[in-house]
Amino acid sequence: MSKKHVTVMRGGISSEREVSLASGSNIIEALQEAGYQVSDLIVNDDLECVIQFLKEKRPDVVFNALHGRFGEDGAIQGVLEWMNIPYTHGGVCSSAIAMNKQMTRILLIDAGLPVATGKVIPIKALASQDPLPVPYVVKPIEEGSSVGVYIITEEDENLRQQKREDIVKEWHFGDNALIEQFIPGKELTICVMQDKALTITDISSGTHHFYDYTSKYTAGESKHILPAQIHPKAFQEAMNYAQQAHKILGCYPVSRTDFRYDNTNETPEKPGKLYILEINTQPGMTKTSLLPEQAAYCNISYPELCSWLVEHARCRI
């Protein structure tokens, strides 16, 4: 019996197009190695062409390797639901919620999970004053891969004023921004497959203040330590939080939850404090990505991971 025909959908029209193209190329190679019939769909801004391609190819499954807006925010998921084509990763609802940091915060806070102090403000208001005590972080509400993230650390008021004004001038991520307290310490991430957390990766971003776009997708710009060497109580707590977040947002079958771990006052008796930053329903699949790395740690090869995602593809309607 021949294996399924899988269309790998990659590219897209978000700021993460190049990452998606790279992820998709790796996925195509892995699925072909695993014996699947694979067709390559590079997505641009012509939705009619996407639909026509899928009608002609009639794949059994779409492997959604798109990133960012219109790729992992529920938009393309709705199109695939309409066409009744099973697809990988999150559904319409979980994708839309996870992409929206404001909505994610609301659900996590309601469930009693830890997030940093924060609020949403009109981006223009940032130019006139600090919305939170320094240091704080300015984030787009609906972007991925740390695109458009700024950290305000300047103690000098004049320097801070100039930076805020520069951010407002450069801003192209909508009318509002999420402002959060900056949490010192470690950057951690946990991938969940089928409700089970894999392990914790401690990410060191070298000369970067945080795990930004360059750190994520440039070889050698970040160092990954797994399993993370943190307080054992914090380790188990973080694993539990990731599993809870996965369920609260209705993620399926995979997700990645990113944390900051403030270990400033950690002692052998007392762990540091964890804060959830965001939840990703479509973790990256490049060669430097965290999900393939954690899967490999659990003895799941890259082709096996891609095959697992295909075999768990579904429509929700």
Disulfide bonds with the S-S distance in Angstrom:
none
